[in-house]
Amino acid sequence: MGTSTSSTGASAGVPFDPAWLNDVEEVGETETADMQLNPSEESGQENTDSVEEISGDEPETADDSPVDVSAAEIAPPARYSEARRQLTRFVNTGDHDALRGAISSLVNKGMGGSAKAASRMRTTASAASALGGFLKAARDGTSLTIAAWVASAKERGLRGSDIALEVVNQLLPLGGSIDEESAKHAMTQAIAYLYEVEPTIDLFKLGDDQIACLMAYTVAFDVYHRVQLELGRVFEKLKYSALLIHERLNQALDYVIAVVSAEMIKARGTQSTSMRTIANNALRNTLNVFGAP
């Protein structure tokens, strides 16, 4: 996956959180996002083999200590310079320590630390919980409105990508802000990815584990978009083949999905918990992992 637009990243001297962030509305319906999701058998267990395999030793850092959110609401100068340096090194060499260092720098210096990054990406967690709740309601028939939509989709013979687009449009019919558009894109890609992993699934009859995976993929794709949005110029400036850039981007996506999926399992815990709580915890904990030096 390549970058669709050029980006120099957000500038220094501006607030980490844009003024319009508080005006972004909740994604989907509150009732479905608050539906309970049962824990998996893996919940509460360490499940980071795939992450450890590609993260390796601690990445090199250069003047990249986390920003004190309580004291610094304004982005510092050269907020992405270290992240771009590390990402350039990753593209040049394929060194996954450099990829990890780039994302750590993006979270810590570029976004003001993991807590502020989680606040900035609140729409991501909202989208994940809304999508999970919508599909659980579709499976269980607990919402007359969603049940009517499911009946309509089946009657029209919708499949695959058509279902994905309609589900996303049901949850975010308008959008408009960068965060909302990114969430719509992430949800669409998450459903497509689930079909890729499990080609025979019935989106209207997903089990709780499949719903949790879909929520994790939504968070992962949105985090991945954030890397592209803020650091995308790195890929455009390097004089390498499109095939190599595509390979590096896929490696970055695999890493992000591995981390988020591991944190989603932990966030489900050992008791039934609301989709909203699970998504918020998974995002926060993921950003803590990414922000670790």
N, C-alpha and C positions, 0 to 999 in steps of 0.2 A: 504494500500500500504506500503510495507516495503522497506528498503534500499537494493539496489542491490549489492553494493560493500562497503567494509570497507573504512572509511575515517577518518583521524585525523584532517581534515581541513587544510587550508593554514597556513603556519608557520609565525612566527613573523620575523621582520627584513628584509622583502621583500616589494617591492612596492605594494600598494593596487591594482593597475592596472598592469597586466602582460605586458611584452614588446610587445607581439604579438597582443594585443588587437586592435591596430590601423590597423593591416593588415587584420582583418576580413572584408569580403566584405558585401555589402548590400544584404539583403535577398530578393529574388524575383525581380520583375521589378519595377523600379522607378515610371513608369506611373500608375500602378495599386495602389501602396501605396499612391499616391497623389490624388486618386479619392475621391470625396466628400461623406460624410456619413451624412444623415439627423439626426437632433436631435429627441429624443423620447419625449413623453409627460411628462416624469418624469425628463427630463434634467433641471439642475439648482435647483432642489428641494432637500432638505435633505432626504436621503433615507438610513439611517444607523441603522434601527431598529434591523436587524439581527446581525449587528456588536456589537451594544450596549448590546444586550441580552447576548452575551457570553464574552464580554470584562470586564464587571463589574467595580470595583474600580481600581484606579491606581496601577500598579504592584510595588512590592518592587524592589529597585535598590541598587547597591553597587558599588560606584566608576565607574559610567558608563556614564559620561557626553559625549556628542558628540565630536568627534575629529575635530579639526580645519583643514579643508582640505587644506587651503592655506599654512599652516605651517607644515603639516605632510603628506608627501607622502609615508612614510614608516610605515608599520604595527607595532603596539606596542607589547611588550611581553604580553603573556596570553590574547591574543585578544579575545578568545572565552570562557574563563573560566566562566564568569558570565552568558553567554548565555547557556552554558552547565549546570550550576547549576540550572538555572531557568527551563530549559527543563527537567532536571531530576526530579525536584519538580512537574512539570506538569504530567509527566508519572506516578509518584508515587501517586499523589492525584487527578488528573483530574482538578486541579485548573486552570481556563482559564486566571486568572491574571498572573500566572507563564508563560503560553504559550506566552501571549502578551509581558511579560518582556523579555523572551528569544529572540523573534524576534526583539524587540527594541534594545537589546544589540548586536545582530548579525549585525543589520544595523549600529548602532552608533560606536561601538568599533571594531567589526569584519570587517566591510566594510568601515569605515572611515566617516560615516555620510550619510544622505539620498542623498545629491547631488552627492557624489562620488559613492554611490551604484547605482544610476541611470545611471551614466556614465559607470560603470563597466558592467551593464546589458543592455547596449544599443541594443544588438542583440535581446533581448526579445521584446522590442517595435518594432524593425524592423520586426521581425517575425510575430507579431500580425497584423501590418498594411499590410504586404505583403499577409497574409492569407485572411484578410478581403477584400482587393482589388481584389485578384484573384477570390474570390467567387462572388463578385459583378459584375466583368467583365463576369464571367460565366453565371450569371443570366441575365444580360442585353445584352450580345452578342456584347460587345464593342471591343473585341480583337479577331482578326482572329485566332491567334495562340491558345488562350484559347478555343475559340469556336470549333476549330478542335479537341482539346483534349476532350472536353465535348462530341462531337459527337462520338469519338472513345470509350469513357468510356461507353456511352449508348449502342453502338453497341455490345460491349463485355459483357454487362450485369453486370457491376461492381456495387457492393453495399457495404454499411457500411464500414467495416474496410479496404476493398480493395480500395475504393475510397479515404479514408483518407490517406493511404500510398502513393497512386499515386499523390495526391494533394501536400503532403509534399515533395515528390521527385521532383515534378515540381518546387517547390520553392527553395529547397536546395538539389540539386542533388549530391553535393560532400561533403560539410561540412568538418569535420576533427578536428576543435578546440573544446575544452570543451563547449564553449558557443554555437557554431553551433549545436553540437550534442544534447545539452540540449534543444535548440530551436526546433529541429526536434521532439524530444520526447514530448515536451510540446504541439506542434501543433497537433500531433497524438492523445495525450490524450485529448486535448480540443475538437476535433471532436467527439471522442468516448463519452465524457461526454455530449456533446450536444445531441447526439443520445439517451443517457440514460435519459436525461431530457425531450426530445421531440422525442419519438421513430418513429413518422410518418413523420418526416421532409424529404424534398427533398433538398439535399445539393446543387443542382444546381439552386434552386429557393428560397433561403433564403431572408427574409425581412431584412430591415436595422437593426431592433432591434435584430434579431437573429444573424446577422453578428457582431453586437457590443458585444453580449453575447459571441460569439466565440472568439473574440479578448480578452475579459476580461478573459476567461478561459485559453487562451494561456499564458497571463501574470501571472495568478494565478499559473498555474502548473509550470512555470519556477521559480517563487519565491519559491514555495514549494520544487522544486528540489534543490534550493540553500540551504535551511534549511537542507535538507538531506545530501547534499554534504559536508557542513561544520561542521555539528553537528551529523552526522550519528552514530558515535561511542557510543553516549549516548544510543541509542536504542539497540545496540549490547551488551553493558556491563551490562544492567539491567537484573536481573534474574526474568523476568515475562513471562507469557504465551504469545504465538504468538497472541492469540485472543485479549489480552489486548493491546499489542503494535499496532496491526492493528486498534483497536478502537481509540487509542490516535492519530495515524497518520491521520485517517479519520476526527477526530475532528479538528486537525491542518489544514487539507486541507479545511474543511468547513469554518473555520475562514478566511483563506487567500482568498478564493473565495468570501466570503461575503464582505470583505474590497475592493478587486479589483473591484467587480461588482458595488459597490456604487460609487467608484471613476470614473469608466468608464461612468456612467450616467452623473456625473457632468462634465466630460471632453468633452462630446458631446455638452454641452452648449445649446444655444437657436437658433443657426444658423448652416447651413451646414458647415462642416469643413473637412479638408483632414484626411484620415485614419492615416497618419503619425503623424500629430499634435495631434490627439485624443489619439493615443497609447502612444506617448511620455508624454503627460500631465497626462494620467491615471497612467503610471508607476511612474512618479516623485511624483505625489500626494499620490499614494499608499505608497511609501517609506517614505514620510513625515508622514503619519499616523502611519506606523509601527515603525518609529524612534522616535515618540513622547514619552517623559519620563512618 
